[in-house]
Amino acid sequence: MRKRVLAASATALGLLVGLGPATVQAAPTGPGVPTVCGDRRPADADPGSYGMQLDGSFRHPDLTPANEERKAFPGGAQELFPKTFGYDPNSYTSGDVKVEASYRGAQFTPDYFHTWQNIVDFDGRRYMFQYDRSAGRVYDITDVKNVKVVETMSRDDVSVPYGENVEKYAGKDWAAYDYWGASTIQWNAKLKAYVMVQSFEQKRQVGELGDSPEHSKFHNPEGVAALRETKGLKGFKVYQLNGPRKKDWKLLSTVSTDASIADPLNSNPTGAPQQGSGSIDTPYYIGEKYMFIATAPLDSWSNTEVPTYLYSPGYQAWDMSNPAAPKKLGEWHYPGQLASEAAAYAKNQRCGNQTSWMGARMSLFIPQPVEHGGRYAFAALAGFGMSILDISDPANMKQVGHVDLPASVGGTEADNVDVSQYAKTGYVYVSGYPLGEDCYEPYKDVFQIDARDPAKPRIVGALPRPEPAKKAKFDDYCQRGGSFGPKRTGSYTSPGDPDQGLLPYAFYNAGVQFYDTSDPKRPRIAAQFVPAGYSKDVPDYARGNQTHAVYVEWDRNLVWVFTNDGIYALSSDKLIGRPDLNAPRQPFRNSWR
């Protein structure tokens, strides 16, 4: 269950920000659990220190710990929407945006909390993949108003006790330890086929550890030991796609990112447990020579405060000239990520807070590929901030610039970098995302970063905070129930080239916010679509995780919206252009930003 938390007492804030010795030492949990700063876990926020203000605005807590509880406040969603358990059942639209189609229900919701998306074209038909690990769907989206489910994948036929890893067992759709990892799918000219690279990583929602102090990695050595014994591939798989169904996947290579394995192409995922995180989230690969992934290649890449996760991922570069035999070229990490770099880690104000994600969550964000003359990549490093790397020689990636971001704990910091406007303006947009409900954590700004001089990136602004539609019965989205804050603007794997000046952000309970950044000095919200925040078909533990993804077909001028209750297709003649609701004029082949 994805949760979010914060703590605003002066004592807790002092412990988090201060770099002096902590008064409470963490319980010993063996190698790979950072203890250099002791126990600085923030206390819960004083209920009187945050909430609705007289002017209708919401004051966020300054600081909170990892938490799994809803925190009601006067004038909040639990008072405004008691019949729907503290979630707003209404939908809202502002500005030039039209709902072309909606598909709600279990068939269009493979996972309530999070999914990945990709698009491919075969024989004049367009298909969308929506998936997360064992849960997957293949849709025919050629006719936007008549989307059809082509294939469904799951492990629903496998029953295990609560907390046990179901992926250990084979089912009707998956072999043991197999699943659908976060993927990039690009056309490979040599093979004359799509190549799909899937990340295989350490599962993040685990039964061995929990957010509460007594169950966290800092006080639960048995849980840490059990998690390290988890089998399965940590790395990536490469497939050739000969059609849209799973039966059409042709496995080309299975690659481990465990740096202790002599031959990464010949590891044994069901043998001894592999080290490190594996490849996490979507790899960056455009179907040509180079691929970049986020990964912690050894257990010693471990300086992170998340109570349920053992790794602090950096980056690797791979030569994909032969997709059947990828070759590792190099790797990079930020000082302080490794267990041996405790002194550097202790300089970060988040050290010891037992809350913050530290290190990469996504691969590098690259405005122009190295194969096409690109030089720079943007690294979103959560609590470590954002770095700019020179990747012109992928075997020797080097940092050329860095910017620390204001602390925003709990929740996730520096998760996403939108680079779609960089070539034209020199600006990128950096954001984390909320993990708690009812705004029980600091607000997650979308920072405008001036990176025209890559050696000296700096924060120059933030995108406006979304405001409710005029007909809404609340003053601030914190009153609507669920999480409130940005997620991401989609994926570089989208077909077509992003429009200049438009950033469509998934914003959880604020739906999709369409930001006009054509004038970087005056960014504005040009439109919004906010789906219903309550459905009786969504289980109570998932109601707060509302609009968690968008995926844009720039070639057909369509924005797909993914929620805990289904899918929506949006258009906007003014913002994106007239939509094409039928088969695309040209098949999707490659993308890069």
N, C-alpha and C positions, 0 to 999 in steps of 0.2 A: 504494500500500500504506500503510495507516494504521499509524503507529509511535509509540513513546513513549520518552522518554529522561530522564536525570538526572545531576547531577554533584555530589559531596559534598565535594570538597577545600576546605580553608579558603581557599586562594588564589582558587579559582573563585568561592566564595561572596562573598568580599570584593569581587571585581570586579563581581559582579552587584549587590550591595546598595549599594556605595559610589557616590557621585555625582561623584567627582573625575574628572579627565581620564583616559581610557584610554591604555594604553601602545602599543596597536597600532591603527592607523587602517585602516578598511575600504577596499577598493579602490573607486575612483570608478566609479559605475554610472549616472550621469546623474540627471536630476530624478526625484523621487518615491521614492528609496531613502534612508531615514534614516541619517545618519552622524554626527550631532551628538555621540554618546557613544562613537564609535569602535567597536572590536571588543572586546566583553566576553563573547563566547561562552564558556559554562562548559566546563570540562574534563569528561571522563568521571569518574564517581564511583569512588572507591577501593573495590575489591571487599570489602575488610575493614570498610568503614564501614556496611554495610547487610546485611540478610538475616535468617534465622531466629534468634530469641533462645531462651535456655534455658527460658523460661516458655511457649514455643509461640507467641508473638506474632511479628510481622514488623516489623523496623525498616526504614523506607523511606529511600532516599537523600534528602539535603536539597535537592539541586539537580542537574538534568541538562540536556543540550542536546537539540536535535532529533536523533532517532536512528532507524535502521531495523534494528537488530540485536537479537536475543534475547540476554539476559544471564543465563546460568545461575548459580545460587547453590547452596551445599550444602543438601540437603534439599528442593530445589525440584522442579518438575514433571518435569523431564527425568530426574531420578533415580526419582521415584515412578511415572511412567507411561512407561517406555522403549518398550514395545511399540506405543504410540500416539503416538510422536514428541513426548512431553512434554505431552500434553493428556489430561484425565480423561474417559474414555468413559462414566462413570456419570451417572445423574440422581438428583436428591434432591428431597424434598418435606418441608416442616415446617409445622405449623399447619393451619388449616382452609382448604385450597385443593385443588381437584379439576381434573384435566385432562379436559375434556369431549371434546376432539378434538385430533388432531395431523396435520399435513400436511407431510411432509418430502420433500426432493428439489428438483431444478432447476425444476420447474414452479411451486414455491412459494417460490423464491429468485431473484427477478429480479436482485438484486445482493447479493454476499456481505458488503459493508461497511456499506451504509446504504440505507434506503428511507424514503419518505414514505407516509402512508396518509390516505385520506379515505373517507367513507361517504355513499351516496346511496340514495334509495328511488324505484323506478319500478314502477307497476302492481302494488303489493302485494309486490314482491320487494325485498330489501335487497342492495346491492352494495358491495363493498370494492375500492378502488383501492390498489395497492401498486406503487411506481415510484421510479425515480431516473434522470432524464434520458432516455437512449434505451431503458432497460429498464423495462418496465411489465407489469402484470397487472391484469385485471379479474376479480373472483371474485363468484359468486353465493353469499352467505353466509346466505341466508334460513334454510336448514336447517343449523344449526351442525355437525351430525354428518355432513353430506353436501355439503361445499363443492365447488363446481364452477368450473373455469377457463372463463371466458366469452371472454376475449381475451388474446392475448399480443403484446407489442410489443418490438422490439429493433432493433439494427443488426448482428446476427450475419451478415447477408448482405453486409456491407461489410468488406473486408480492407484494412488499411493497415499500414505498417511500425510497429514498436514505438515508442511515444512520440509518434506523429503523432495529431493530433486527428481522430478518426473523424467527428465531427459536421460537418466541412466537406463531407461527401459525402451525397448522397441515397441512400436504400435503399427497401426495400419498404414500410416503415412511416412513414418520416420524410423530409421534404424537407431539403435542405442547411441546416444551422444551426438546425434545429427539433428539439425534444425535449419531454419532459414535466417542466416545472419544478415546484419545491415549490409546493403549491397550497392555497388555502382555497376551499371550496365552500359557499355559503350560499344560502338561498332569497331571491329578490328579489320582493317583493310587487307591484311595478309591472309587472314582466315576467311574473309568475306562472310563474317558472321558476328553476332553480338557476343561479347565476352562479359561474363558476370563474375565479379570478385566479391565474395561474401566474407565478412568479418566473423571470426569465432573467438569468443572472449569469455572470461570468467563471469558467470551470472551475477547480477548486482542485487537482485532481491533473493536473499538466501535465508534458509531456516537456521543455519548455524550461528548467525549473529543478529543483533537487533539494535535499534536506536537508543533504547534505555541504557543507562550507564552499566547496569549489572550484566546486560547481554551484549554490550559492545565489545569490540576487539581489544579495548583498553583494559577490560576487567574479566575477560572470558577466554583464557588461554586454550581451553578445551575446544571452544568454537573455532578459534583461529587454526588450531591444529587439524581439526576436521575439514575445514574449508581448503586447507593446503593439500589435503589428500584427494580432492576432487579430481576425477579423471576427465578426459575429453581433450579435444584439440584446442590449443591456444595459438592462434595464428589466422590463416585465411585459406579459403578454397577458391579455385578458379574453374569456372565452367564455360563451355560453349553452349549457347542457346540455339537450338534448332526449331523452336516453336514456343508457344506461350505456356505450355503445361509442364509440370514437374517431370513428367516422363521424357520431355524434350531436352532436359539438362544433360550435357555430356561432361563428366568430370575430367579436367585436364591436369590439375595438380592440387595437392594438399600440402600446405606449407606451415611449419611451426615457427613462431617468433621467439621461442625459448632459446636464448643465446647460449645456453649450456649444451645444446644438442649439436653434435658434430655435423650432421647432414639434415638441414631443416626440411628437405623434401622427402625424407624417409624417417619420420618420427612415428611413434606408435601411440595414438591418442587413447587407446584402452589399456596401455601398459602403465609404466610409472607416471605419476602426476607431472605435468609440465609446469615449468616456472613462468612467472609473470602473468600479465593480464590477458595476453592475446591481442589481436587487432580489435580495437574498439570503434564502434560506430562506423560511418560510411567511409571507405577508402577514397582517396582522390586519384583517379585514373581516367584518362580521356581516350583510351583505346590505342595509345601509341607506345612510347618507350618507357616512360617513368611512372611509378606509383608511389604515393606517400600515404603512410598510415600512422595512426596514433597507437602507441603501445608502450607497455613496460616490459622489456624483454627478460628481466630477472626479478626474483622476489625482493632483491635489495633496492629496487626502484619503489620505495615504500613510504616516503614522507608525505602523508596525507592524513587529514583529520576525520574523514568520513567514518562513522562508527562501524559500518558494515562492509567496508571495502579496503583491500590491503595494498593497493598499488597507486603509484603516481606516474601516469603515462607521459612519455615524451613522444618522439617521432622517429620513424625509420623511412628510408628511401629504398626502393627496389627497382631493378631493371626487369621490365616486362616484355622485352623484345621477343622472347619465346614464352607465351603464357603457360606452357607446359613445364617450364623450368625457370621460375623466377629466381633472380640473384640479388641478395642483399648488397646494397652499396654503402650505406652509412646510417648513422643515427645521431640524434641530438636531444639533449635535455637541458632544462634550466637549472642553474646552480641552486642546490638545496633540495633537489628531488630524491637524491640517493641517500640510503642509510648512512653512508660514510661522510655525508655532507651536513652533519648535524649543526655545525656552527653557522653555516649559511642559512639553514632552515630556521634556526632560532631567531634570526633577524626579522622574520615575517611576523607581523602582529597577530596572525591567526594561529601561530604555533601553540599547540596545547589546548585549543578550544574544543576539540573532539566533536566538531560539527562540519568544518569546511572541506569541500572537495579541493584538492590541490593537484594541479597538473591538467593535461589535456583531456577533453571528452570527445572531441571531434578531430578529424585529420586537419592538416593545414588548409587554410583558405587562400586560394591562389587566383589572383585576378587575370593572369595570363600565363599559360603553361610554359615550362622551360622549353619544350619542343618548338614553341612558336615565339621564342625570343624573350620569354618572361624571366624575371630575376628574383622577384620578392614573393614571400609567402607570409601570411599572418597567422600567428600561433595564439589561440585562446587558451590560457593556462589556468583558468579558474582563479583561485586565491593568489596565484603568482602573477596575475595581470596578463598583459598582452605583449608578445615579442614580435619583432619583424626579422625574418631570416632571409639571408641571401642563399637561394637554392640553385643558383646557376650551375654549380657543380654539386649534384645531389649526393655525391660520396663525401663531401666536406661542407655540410650545411653550417652556416655561421650566423650568429646574431649580429644585426647591425643597429637595432634600436629596440627600446623597451619602454613601456609605460605602466606604472602601478595604477590600479583602479581603487576608488574609495571602497572601503570595506562595507559589505552588505551581507551580514550573517544573521540568521541562517538563510537557507536556500542555496542556489547554485550561482556562482559568479563567473563571469567571462567564459561563457559556453559557446557563443556564436559570434562570428565576424561576417557581416554582409559586405562583400567586396564588389558588388555589382556596379557601384558608382565610382569606383576608384580611378579607372582609366580616364574618365572625363573630369572629375572634380578633385581627386587626391584625398577624398574623405572615405573612411570606412565607419561602420556602425557596429558597436560591440555591446553585447548584453549577456546577462545570465538569465535565470528563470526561477520562479517561485516554487517552493516545495511544500508550503503550508497553506491551509485554508484560512479564509476570513482575514487575510492580510496580517497574520500574526508573524511578521518578519519585516525587515526593511523593504521598501519599494525597490524594484529592479529597474533602474534606468537603462535606456538605450543610449549609450554614449556616442557622441560624434567625435571621431578621432581625426585630426588633421595629420595625415601621413605623407604630405607632399615632400617633406624631407624625411626619408625613411630612418635616418639616424636620430631624429628628434621628434617622434610622434607625441602629440599632446591632446588632451581633452579640451575641446572648444565649445561643447554644448551637449544637450540631451534632447531627444525627441519629446514632444508634448505628451503629458499624461492623458490617456483616454477619458472622455467625459460621457456620461450616459445620454441616451437619446432623450429628447424633450418629453416624450410620453412616459418615460420610466417613472416609477413611484419611489425612486431612491435618488440620492444626491451624488453618491460615489460608488464605484464598482466594488469597493470593499463591503458594501451592504448587500451584495447580490448573492452571496454564498459561493463557495468554491475558491479556487486559486485565482489570483489576479496579477497579471504581469506578462511580459513578453516571453515567447518561446523562440521561434526562428522564422525566417522569411522564406522557407522552403528549402530547396536543395539545388546544388549546382548541376545535378543530373536531370533537371527539367529540360524538355525540348524547347528549342528556340533561344533567343537571346533576351535577357531581362530588359524591360523598358527603362530608359534613363529617367531618373527622378522619382520612381515609384517603388515603395517598399511595403509589401503586404505582410504584416506580422500576425501570426497566430498569437492570441493574447488571453488564452484560457477563458475566464468567465466574461471577458470583454470581446469574445468572438474574434473576428478578423478586423484589424485596424489598417486602413490604407493610408500610408504616409506619403505625402508629396514633399520630396526633398529637392525639387528642381532648383530652388533657391536655398542653398545650405544655411544661409543666415536666418531664414524664416521657414523652417519646416512646419508643416501643418497636417492635421488629419483631414483628408479629403472625403472619406466615406468610412462606414463601418457596417458590418453585418454581425449580429449577435444572435446565435440560435437559442432556442429554449434551453434553460439551465436545469430542467428537471424532466425526467421520464421515469415512469413507474417500472420500466423494464431494466433500468440501470440499478445494480445492487448498491446498497447504501455506502459501502466502502469505496465506490468509484464515482460517486456523484460530483465530487469536487473537481474532478479532472476533465474539464469541459473541452473547449477548442484547443487541442494540443498540437496541431500540425496544419500546414497549408502546402499544397503542391501546385505549381503554376505551369500550365501549358502555354508558354509564350507564343508558340506558333499558331495556336487556335484561340488565343485570347480568353483563356478560361482559368479560374482559380478554384481548385478543389479544396474543400474544408473538411477536416477530420476531427470528430468529436467522440465522446464516450457513448454516443447514441446513434452514430451513423455518419453519412457523407452528404455534402452539399456541393453543387456546382454553381459558381457565381460568374457573372460577367459585368462589365462596365464599359459602355461605349466611349465615355469621355476619358476614363483613366487608362484603359488598356487597349481599347479598340473593339470594333464590332466582332462578336464571337462567331466562330465557325462550329456549328453544332453537329456537323456530319464528319465524314472521313477526312483526315488531314490531306492537304494537297501533296505533301512530300513526307516520306517516312522519316521518323526520328533516327538519327545516326549518332551524333556526338554532341557533347556540351562541355562547358568548362567553368562557368561562374554563376 
